[in-house]
Amino acid sequence: MNTQTLESWGRYPKTTHKRIFHQLWKSDPLPFSNSEEPLLPYGLGRSYGDSCLNQDGNLIVTTAMNRLIHFDTETGLLTCESGTTLEDILNFSIPRGWFLPVTPGTKFVTVGGAIANDVHGKNHHRDGNFGNHILQFELARSDGSKHLCSPTQNTDFYQATIGGLGLTGLILSATIQLKKIPSPWIEMESIRYQNIHEFFELAQESDEGFLYTVAWIDGLAQGKSLGRGLFCEAIMRIQKTHYQHPKGN
Ligand SMILES: Cc1cc2nc3c(=O)[nH]c(=O)nc-3n(C[C@H](O)[C@H](O)[C@H](O)COP(=O)(O)OP(=O)(O)OC[C@H]3O[C@@H](n4cnc5c(N)ncnc54)[C@H](O)[C@@H]3O)c2cc1C
């Protein structure tokens, strides 16, 4: 395929790519390996900016590489290909009583994109970023080599690839530590706060007691109301009466 256009979420800048290649299997060699032409992985293009675009260069689209490879029901360790979406994982894991440790504001992102942008969720103050829960991944480099990366193996690649914007190579697959949940329900409360000072008080108090926190701020309020908004805080809910595990365990 030649001179195709793919966009990021912000739809800016408009970029023309030389070639767009779809990686189908993690065992397939990288396209254009050993070529001097710049390559960049592309997931679902949900990046706000241009980090998934490669003006006049080549893109490797990963979304066909979306297979779940292994799941351990005891430990919650999930291994999947990097084009797997967070939606795919949630559909699989929630009925089994497991949840993603970190989820951004959309589930329509790939595991590779979530690692490369080291995305955060509303539990950032407690659980850190997506990359904090990646036990290992397989990385393909443009020289054709493949590396298993973890906190103890190829640590330089491991650290540089989490939040590395696809610049260290193509993540082929990853192992994620999922989080055990008592039910698919969350309990949430919304608190109206009057100004930025109340926001900081609430945030400090809430961060200690709640796993998920987020605030919506009225950007037009001024004077004494500057920063007013709605503060939402949530915890996982234990509601066994409503939650019937489809597998019965
Ligand atoms: C509505 C909405 C809400 C959002 N909310 C949040 C939020 O709460 N928190 C947050 O942190 N982000 C948030 N985001 C941003 C989004 O989570 C990130 O941009 C995410 O990285 C997009 O993933 P993607 O699969 O679409 O990757 P792309 O946008 O396609 O690519 C992102 C980066 O990852 C690289 N990449 C993709 N796949 C691979 C791979 N297999 N190997 C190596 N590198 C790869 C690309 O080269 C690029 O640098 C939100 C986005 C939207 C649209």
The ligand as an SDF file (V2000), in Angstrom:
LIG
                    3D

 53 58  0  0  0  0  0  0  0  0999 V2000
  -11.2210    9.6820   24.4730 C   0  0  0  0  0  0  0  0  0  0  0  0
   -9.7790    9.4400   24.8970 C   0  0  0  0  0  0  0  0  0  0  0  0
   -9.4710    9.3840   26.2530 C   0  0  0  0  0  0  0  0  0  0  0  0
   -8.1490    9.1580   26.6590 C   0  0  0  0  0  0  0  0  0  0  0  0
   -7.8720    9.0980   27.9940 N   0  0  0  0  0  0  0  0  0  0  0  0
   -6.6130    8.9080   28.4090 C   0  0  0  0  0  0  0  0  0  0  0  0
   -6.3020    8.8090   29.7900 C   0  0  0  0  0  0  0  0  0  0  0  0
   -7.1660    8.9060   30.6620 O   0  0  0  0  0  0  0  0  0  0  0  0
   -4.9980    8.6030   30.1470 N   0  0  0  0  0  0  0  0  0  0  0  0
   -4.0030    8.4770   29.2030 C   0  0  0  0  0  0  0  0  0  0  0  0
   -2.8550    8.2720   29.5870 O   0  0  0  0  0  0  0  0  0  0  0  0
   -4.2740    8.5520   27.8780 N   0  0  0  0  0  0  0  0  0  0  0  0
   -5.5430    8.7660   27.4730 C   0  0  0  0  0  0  0  0  0  0  0  0
   -5.8100    8.8240   26.1290 N   0  0  0  0  0  0  0  0  0  0  0  0
   -4.7150    8.6590   25.1730 C   0  0  0  0  0  0  0  0  0  0  0  0
   -4.5400    7.1720   24.7320 C   0  0  0  0  0  0  0  0  0  0  0  0
   -4.7760    6.3160   25.8150 O   0  0  0  0  0  0  0  0  0  0  0  0
   -3.0960    6.9750   24.2860 C   0  0  0  0  0  0  0  0  0  0  0  0
   -2.7520    7.8810   23.2870 O   0  0  0  0  0  0  0  0  0  0  0  0
   -2.8150    5.5470   23.7770 C   0  0  0  0  0  0  0  0  0  0  0  0
   -1.4240    5.3930   23.6630 O   0  0  0  0  0  0  0  0  0  0  0  0
   -3.4340    5.2790   22.4140 C   0  0  0  0  0  0  0  0  0  0  0  0
   -3.2120    3.9260   22.0670 O   0  0  0  0  0  0  0  0  0  0  0  0
   -3.2990    3.4450   20.5590 P   0  0  0  0  0  0  0  0  0  0  0  0
   -3.3380    1.9500   20.5580 O   0  0  0  0  0  0  0  0  0  0  0  0
   -4.3910    4.1430   19.8600 O   0  0  0  0  0  0  0  0  0  0  0  0
   -1.8760    3.8920   20.0290 O   0  0  0  0  0  0  0  0  0  0  0  0
   -1.4680    4.9190   18.8540 P   0  0  0  0  0  0  0  0  0  0  0  0
   -2.1100    6.2370   19.1120 O   0  0  0  0  0  0  0  0  0  0  0  0
   -1.6990    4.2830   17.5480 O   0  0  0  0  0  0  0  0  0  0  0  0
    0.0860    5.0180   19.1400 O   0  0  0  0  0  0  0  0  0  0  0  0
    0.5460    5.6230   20.3420 C   0  0  0  0  0  0  0  0  0  0  0  0
    2.0520    5.4340   20.4730 C   0  0  0  0  0  0  0  0  0  0  0  0
    2.3130    4.0620   20.7060 O   0  0  0  0  0  0  0  0  0  0  0  0
    3.2370    3.5460   19.7530 C   0  0  0  0  0  0  0  0  0  0  0  0
    2.8550    2.1530   19.5430 N   0  0  0  0  0  0  0  0  0  0  0  0
    1.6270    1.6680   19.1860 C   0  0  0  0  0  0  0  0  0  0  0  0
    1.6640    0.3340   19.1280 N   0  0  0  0  0  0  0  0  0  0  0  0
    2.9280   -0.0560   19.4390 C   0  0  0  0  0  0  0  0  0  0  0  0
    3.5960   -1.3190   19.5280 C   0  0  0  0  0  0  0  0  0  0  0  0
    2.9780   -2.4850   19.2840 N   0  0  0  0  0  0  0  0  0  0  0  0
    4.9150   -1.3160   19.8440 N   0  0  0  0  0  0  0  0  0  0  0  0
    5.5700   -0.1590   20.1130 C   0  0  0  0  0  0  0  0  0  0  0  0
    5.0030    1.0560   20.0390 N   0  0  0  0  0  0  0  0  0  0  0  0
    3.6880    1.1140   19.7180 C   0  0  0  0  0  0  0  0  0  0  0  0
    3.0740    4.4440   18.5290 C   0  0  0  0  0  0  0  0  0  0  0  0
    4.2470    4.4590   17.7330 O   0  0  0  0  0  0  0  0  0  0  0  0
    2.8240    5.7980   19.2010 C   0  0  0  0  0  0  0  0  0  0  0  0
    4.0480    6.3810   19.5890 O   0  0  0  0  0  0  0  0  0  0  0  0
   -7.1140    9.0120   25.6830 C   0  0  0  0  0  0  0  0  0  0  0  0
   -7.4260    9.0770   24.3200 C   0  0  0  0  0  0  0  0  0  0  0  0
   -8.7380    9.2920   23.9270 C   0  0  0  0  0  0  0  0  0  0  0  0
   -9.0410    9.3490   22.4530 C   0  0  0  0  0  0  0  0  0  0  0  0
  1  2  1  0
  2  3  1  0
  2 52  2  0
  3  4  2  0
  4  5  1  0
  4 50  1  0
  5  6  2  0
  6  7  1  0
  6 13  1  0
  7  8  2  0
  7  9  1  0
  9 10  1  0
 10 11  2  0
 10 12  1  0
 12 13  2  0
 13 14  1  0
 14 15  1  0
 14 50  1  0
 15 16  1  0
 16 17  1  0
 16 18  1  0
 18 19  1  0
 18 20  1  0
 20 21  1  0
 20 22  1  0
 22 23  1  0
 23 24  1  0
 24 25  2  0
 24 26  1  0
 24 27  1  0
 27 28  1  0
 28 29  2  0
 28 30  1  0
 28 31  1  0
 31 32  1  0
 32 33  1  0
 33 34  1  0
 33 48  1  0
 34 35  1  0
 35 36  1  0
 35 46  1  0
 36 37  1  0
 36 45  1  0
 37 38  2  0
 38 39  1  0
 39 40  1  0
 39 45  2  0
 40 41  1  0
 40 42  2  0
 42 43  1  0
 43 44  2  0
 44 45  1  0
 46 47  1  0
 46 48  1  0
 48 49  1  0
 50 51  2  0
 51 52  1  0
 52 53  1  0
M  END
$$$$
